[in-house]
C-alpha cells in the first residue's frame, strides 16, 4: 500500500473536532490530515440533513485531495425548540458568533422553557469517501438535557450546557477519554471504523 492511501484528510475547519477525531481513531495506523494541507478542497454549502451534509463534504474532500476523506455533520436537538437547532447548530444565533455566543443564544431561546422541555440529544453522522466516489456513513447519538448555565472547561461547542443522561455531568466536565467513549461523535466514528479499516486494508 502506498503512503498516500494511509493519509486521510478530515473535512473540517473546526480544530476541536479534528482533535476529537484523531483521538477516536488513534489506534489506526493512519495519518489524519487537516484541510489546511489541501487548499484545493472546496466544501459544499451545508443543508438541513446530517447524512447528506457529511457525505457531500467527504466526497468533495476525497475528490479534490485525491485521498480517502472523513467528514461528519452533527447537531443539538432540543425538545422544547421542536428539534432545533439541529443541522444548523454551528450557525445558530446568526453569523459571526463563537462557541460562547451560540451557547448564549441557545440559553436565551430556552429561557422560558419548562424543565421537561430541556431534554435534548446530540446527533452525529460520520462519513467516509474514496476518490472514486465510494461512500460509507454511520450515525451516533447521545441523550441528555440542557442546563441553565454552562459547566466545565473541556470540549467545545454546546458541551458546557449539555448534561449527559446517566452522568450528571456535562460533556465539558468529562475527561476526554470518557467523552470519547460516550459522545455522539464517538459512537458514529466507532461505527464507521470497520469501513475505514477495509479501505486502508488494516
N, C-alpha and C positions, 0 to 999 in steps of 0.2 A: 504494500500500500504506500502511496506517495504521501509526503508530509502534508500536502495541501488538503488531502482528504481528512486528515486528523485536525485540521484547523477549521473551526466552526465560527461563523460570525453570528453575533447576537444582535438582533434588530431592535435596539432600544437606545434612546438617548438619556435614559434615567440611570445615573450611576448607582443608586441604591438597589435598583432592580438587577443590574448587572452583577453586583457583588453577591446578591442572594442566589442568582442562577449559578454562578461559579461555585458557591458553597454547596448547593444542592447536587451538582454534577461533579463534585470534586474527586470522586472515586474513579472517574473515567480518564483514560489516557488520551485526553483531548485538550487542545488549546482553544479556549473561548475568547474570541477577539471582539472588541467593541467596534461600533460603526465608525469611530474616528479613524480607524485604519483603512477604511474603504470609502473615501469621499464620493465615489461614483454611485453609491447607493441612494436611490430616491424612493422613499417610502410613500405609499398611497395615503390619501386622506382617510381618516377613520370614520366609520359609520356607527350604527346602533346595534350591532350584533357582535358578541365576543369572538365567536369562532371565525366569522368572515374577516374581522379585523386582524386576528392573529395569523390566519392562513395567508392573507394577502400581503402582510408585512414580511412573513417568512419567504414567500415566493419572490417578492421584489428583491429582497436582500440576496437570496441564493442566485437569482438570475444576474443581478448587477455585479456581485462579487465573485461569481463563478465557484462558489463553495457551498457546502451544507450550511443552512441557516436556521436559527431558532428565533422564535418570537413568541410573545404572549400578549393577551389582552385581558385586563382584569377590571373589576369594578366593585363598588359597595352598593348593596341594595337594602334600603331601609323600608320596613313595613309601613310606617306612618307617612312615608313620602311616595307611596304607590310604587316602590321598587327603584325610585331614583336615589342617587344619580346614575347608577348602573354603568353602562359602557361610556358614559360621559363624565365619569368620576374625575379624570385627570383635567377636565376642563370646567368643572363645577364652579360656579360663582363668577365666571367671566374670565377673559384673558388677563394675563399678567400676574395672576396670583401664585404665590409659592405654596408649599405644603401647609404652613400655618394659616395662610389666608383662606385656603379651601376648607380647612377644618373649621375655621371661624364662620365661614359662610354656611357650612353644614349645620353647625350648632345653632346658628341664628334661624335657619329654616325649620329647625326642630324644636324651637324654644317653647312652643305651646302644646307639644305632643304629650299624651299620657304615657305612663311607664310601659304599658304593653305595646304601644306603637313604636317603641325604641328598639324592638327586635330587628336584627339585621343579619346579613350574610355577605361574605366576600366570595366572589366568583372569579375563577381564572381559567382561561383556555390557553394551553401551550401548543405551539405548532412547530413542526419540523418540515423543511422543504429542501429538495435537492435542486441543483442547477438544471436538471432535466424536467423539473415540474412535478415530481412525486411529492405527496404531502401526507403527513400523519398529524393527528391532533388528539389531545386529551384534556379532560375537564376536571377541576377540583373545586371544592367549596368548603368553607367553614362558617359556622353559625355563632352568633353572639348577640350583643346589644351595644347601642351607642350611649356612652356616658355623657353627663352634662358638662364635663370639663376634661381636658387631657391629663393622662398619667403616663409616666415613663419617658425615658430618653432614647430608647432604641428605635429601630425600624425607620419607616418613612411613610409619607402619605397620611392616611387616616389611622394608622396603627395606634397612636396615643389615645384615641377615643373609642376603639373597638375592644370591648371586653369579651374575651373568648369564652364560649359556652363550656362549663365544666372546669374552668381555670381560675376564675375570679381575679384574673389579671388581664391587662391589655396586651396586645401584641407588642407594644413598645416596652412593656415591662418584662417580657420573656427573654431569657438568654437566647442568643442566636441559634444554638443547636436545638433548643426546644421549639422555637418558632419554625425552624426548618423541618421539623417533624410533623407539625400540625397545621400549617397555614395552607390556604387555598393554592398558593403558587407551588408549595412543596408537593401537595397531592397531585397537581397537574403535571409537574415535571417528572415526578417519580413514575407516574403512569405512562409518560412519553418515553421514558428511558429505554425500554426494550426496542422501540423503533430506532432510536439513535444508535444503540449498540449494533443493531442489524446493519445499518448503513455504514457504520465505521468498522464492521466486521470484528467487533470486540467479543 
